[in-house]
Amino acid sequence: MSKTWKYLLMAALVVGLGMNVTSCKDDNDDNNNERTPEEIAQDPYEKESEAADALYRLVSQLSVCDSLPNNWKTATFEPKAGKVLDASQPRVRTIAVNNAAEAVARYNSLTGKDLPATTITDTYKVEGVGTLQLNVGSAGTIATIDVDVKQMPQLAQLRFVSVADMGENGHFWGEPYYSFGDVVMDEDSCYWICVRPAYSPDGKEDTHWMSFQVTADNIKTYTRKGCKEQKYPVDLGVNKEKMQYLAQLMAILANPDRYKTLATQKNGRYFGNTGLGGLQPEAMPVDSLVNQAKLWDQEKIWEKVMPVGFEKNEDGVQDFKDRFKRAMLFVYEKGSISGTNLNIKTVTYIDGVEFCVGDPTYAKVTVDMREIAFDVTNSYSTKGTVGDKTYPLPDAFVVRYKSGYQLSSNWLFSPSATEPIPGVKTVHRFNDEKTQLIDLGSYTREQARPKMIMAKDGKFYKNEAACKANNTAPVALVFYVGNDADDSDKYRGLAISYAKKEKIQWDLCNFNYYICFKNTTEDPTTWDKQKDGISRTKQLYDDEHDHPAAEAAWDFKVEGFNPAEYGFSRWFLPTAGQAIMAVKGIGGYAKYHTVNGNWDCSIDQRLDEQLADVGINTFDLNFNFWTSTEKNMDRAVYFWYSGDAYNFEFIATLKKAELDVRPFIAF
């Protein structure tokens, strides 16, 4: 269905919606069909209904209005359609269209008329509402609609111009909705990549998008006697400047680590002295772009945006990414026929040390239609060689371009820089993910904080996604940071073994027999002073008696992780004092429970809620574990917490009990 017919269909729907406005006419008038048209036209109730329908049709499109108020005759509605480009003419609003036919279609949707696309001028008048005057081809515009509607005194004219004339400069408040590398899907199920978002400091209010996917509207089929059938691209939306943005962005997404290294060498700047998309370097920090690349991997965005010709699997994705690690060639303009030759312009960017900085290389690919069949639906081409001008070049991607205005399905409203584009589905948005993932970077031992994850590579991360993005896995969750983590002052924090059951064999940590500790008597009021879990566990391990809990902690191992390599302690059985410190470190507070001589640690917020903001998904919150603290000869202290509770408890229970060993590690 053509866009013009879509507009006409929408206009009919709008008229139908307008008929839902309640009329003041008496519902019991059964003689309506017997009256003449002249009589109906003079009926004040019919006139009022017509005026209400007409006004609703206008304000539902030009303002923000779901229904007319009871006082609609005297009410006023603020115009929201289009944009005010000239502050000295606030009653003139500008709207971007592709051509005159589209402007006429929008006039039809406002008036309920069905004028042909070739209409030059028309007047629409409704008593009690006002007048619209259409003029196609007015000076400096594609068309204008002069507006004289008493309920919209702030609107005098709608100016329809091309997207290029609309301009992309302006000013807005707030954070732009889209970032570099965000992806949306249009009504044709095609994916579009944001190659230049809005950016207020540079006065850029529109967004710019590119797609590697084509539709039937972008394909022209050509057959000629003696020639093979050609399917070549048309109406791709040429924009050479934005093509370079795409080349730069794809190079970064395919080479995030190399890009970060280069940006560091360049004092944090993008590609020489310019910013991606022609914006200031602050438009999206280097780390954010690198994180965006990692999110593309994590959320399988590469697989979604690929053109046809690649397998939808890991090898296909890698092949697609590899294209942007070397020479990149894009088919970007419509083809043309000359005799028996099909000519298609291409643009090539060489991935050098500056990530595609500088001018692109332009070339014209000539296809001999008698020998070769070009099919744009196979928009990734592997035929021919770079030096062969008679074949489609390798690594050639057909690329479409649209501005945010063009991508929008809302005919009259200009997309807001701080809101989603109407009519598209968000597939991936960095601003959504960054609050959820927080940070995909790594931290050193000195930078570690409670709720961070200690990973196999000896570094610390803010969430599980960050571990995955850096090709490592969690081993422990930091619960406490402080130089008093143990009695030796050697370590600065404590972490609890991570419950990743496919890596940690919990069956080794359950005991159903008598557990012997030191058989000493310890005052419960001193439990919080004990910070010697490492030495206690070693002492129990070296003891000639059998101490299975201490032995399990001391012998605990995580495959692929050697704590000593990073200056961490070995795994150990914590004292009650160290476990209490962990509770305090994660946000709770500890107090001595005098009724039963046990420690009770209350927290204001459940542990699962406290950890939700850092993406902790597989840490087992329902756990009990032994400590290396004893109350007397028969009883040792264990830690108890239920994931949905607000209290931790340290209880002196019989050593002859079945409880887990949850090893600690000091770093």
Secondary structure by P-SEA (a helix, b strand, c coil): ccaaaaaaaaaaaaaaaaacccccccccccccccccaaaaaacaaaaaaaaaaaaaaaaaccccccccccccccbbbbbccccccccccccbbbbbbccaaaaaaaaaaaccccccccccccccccccccbbbbbcccccccbbbbbbccccccccbbbbbccccccccccccccccccccbbbbccccbbbbbcccccccccccbbbbcccccccccbbbbbccccccccccccccccaaaaaaaaaaaaaaacaaaaaaaaaaacccccccccccccccccccaaaaaaaaaaaaaaccccccccccccccaaaaaaaaaaaccbbbbbcbbbbbcccbbbbbbbbbbbcccccccbbbbbbbbbccccbbbbccccccccccccccccccccccbbbbbcccccccccccccccccccccccccccaaaaaaacccccccccccccccccccccccccccaaaaaaacccccbbbcccccccccccccccccccccccccccccccccccccccccccccccccccccaaaaaaaaaaacccccaaaaaaaacccccccccccccccbbbbcaaaaaaaaaaabbbbbbbccccbbbbbbcccccccccccccccccccccccccccccccbbbbbbbbccccccccccccccbbbbbbccccc
